[in-house]
Amino acid sequence: AGSSCRSRGRMGKGAGRKKKKDAKPWCWYCGPEREFEDETTLIQHQKNKHFQCQTCHKKLNTATALKTHCLYVHKEEITRVPNAKPGRDEFGFDVVGMDGMPDEDDLDPNKRAKTTPSTPA
């Protein structure tokens, strides 16, 4: 009983917990300056701005799904993720919310070529 009395009185909101300041989610396609309150809002943004078909306005879940949709439904090939910053507009990474963000080395074609495993002959 003696040890539990010591902490009584100090326990209030957040007492005893160190909450590190979490970084806000941000859009990989727009850049880190485009932050959102939560991941749900970020995903909504990506569907509206980056994963929406320019022809029929259907909202897809990923950039790859958008590319596939455009090819099969509209017979159009898109080569860039819509409304993305240059260098972040290539297909090959399925970024949804904060998941799937590539490492900076993955973006550098010189480093990417060096780290790709070779196929045995």
C-alpha positions in Angstrom: 0.0 0.0 0.0 2.9 2.3 0.7 4.3 2.4 -2.8 1.0 3.1 -4.5 0.3 6.1 -2.2 3.4 7.8 -3.5 2.1 8.2 -7.1 -1.5 9.1 -6.0 -2.1 12.8 -6.3 0.3 13.2 -9.3 -1.8 11.2 -11.6 -3.8 13.5 -13.9 -4.2 13.8 -17.6 -1.1 12.4 -19.2 0.8 12.2 -15.9 3.5 9.6 -15.9 3.5 9.3 -19.7 6.0 11.0 -22.0 4.2 11.6 -25.2 6.6 12.4 -28.0 5.3 14.8 -30.5 4.3 12.7 -33.5 4.8 14.2 -36.9 1.7 14.8 -38.8 1.0 12.6 -41.8 2.0 14.2 -45.1 1.5 13.5 -48.8 4.4 11.8 -50.5 3.2 13.0 -53.9 2.9 16.6 -52.9 5.9 16.7 -50.6 6.4 17.0 -46.8 5.1 20.6 -46.7 1.6 19.2 -47.4 0.6 17.9 -43.9 -2.7 16.5 -42.7 -4.4 16.2 -39.3 -4.7 12.4 -39.7 -4.1 9.5 -42.1 -7.8 9.2 -43.1 -7.7 12.8 -44.3 -4.4 12.2 -46.1 -5.9 9.1 -47.9 -9.0 11.2 -48.9 -6.6 13.8 -50.4 -4.7 11.2 -52.3 -7.8 9.7 -53.8 -9.2 13.1 -54.8 -6.0 14.6 -56.1 -3.7 11.8 -57.2 -5.8 8.6 -57.7 -8.8 10.1 -59.5 -9.4 9.3 -63.2 -9.2 12.5 -65.3 -11.7 11.0 -67.8 -14.6 9.6 -65.8 -13.6 11.0 -62.3 -13.6 7.6 -60.6 -11.5 7.6 -57.4 -9.2 4.7 -57.1 -7.3 3.4 -54.1 -3.7 3.5 -55.5 -1.8 5.0 -58.4 -1.3 1.6 -59.9 -5.0 1.0 -59.8 -5.6 4.3 -61.5 -3.0 3.4 -64.3 -4.7 0.0 -64.8 -8.2 1.6 -64.8 -7.2 4.1 -67.5 -5.6 1.4 -69.6 -8.4 -1.1 -69.5 -11.5 1.1 -69.3 -10.5 4.1 -71.4 -7.7 2.5 -73.5 -5.4 5.4 -72.4 -1.9 5.0 -71.0 -0.9 7.4 -68.3 2.8 7.8 -67.6 2.7 10.0 -64.5 0.8 10.2 -61.3 -1.6 13.2 -61.6 -0.8 16.4 -59.7 2.4 15.0 -58.2 5.6 16.9 -57.9 8.3 16.1 -60.5 10.4 13.2 -59.2 7.4 11.9 -57.2 5.2 11.4 -60.2 6.5 8.0 -61.4 4.6 4.7 -61.0 6.4 1.9 -59.3 5.7 2.8 -55.7 2.2 2.3 -54.3 2.1 4.9 -51.6 -1.2 5.0 -49.7 -1.4 7.3 -46.8 2.1 7.0 -45.1 2.5 3.4 -46.2 4.8 2.4 -49.1 6.9 5.5 -49.1 10.2 4.7 -50.8 13.6 5.4 -49.3 15.4 8.3 -50.9 17.9 5.8 -52.3 15.1 4.1 -54.1 14.4 7.3 -56.0 18.0 7.7 -57.2 18.3 5.7 -60.5 22.0 5.3 -60.0 21.7 3.7 -56.6 18.6 1.7 -57.7 20.5 0.1 -60.5 23.4 -0.9 -58.1 21.1 -2.5 -55.5 19.0 -4.5 -57.9 19.9 -8.1 -57.6 21.1 -9.7 -60.8 19.5 -12.8 -62.3 21.7 -15.8 -62.3 22.7 -16.9 -65.9 
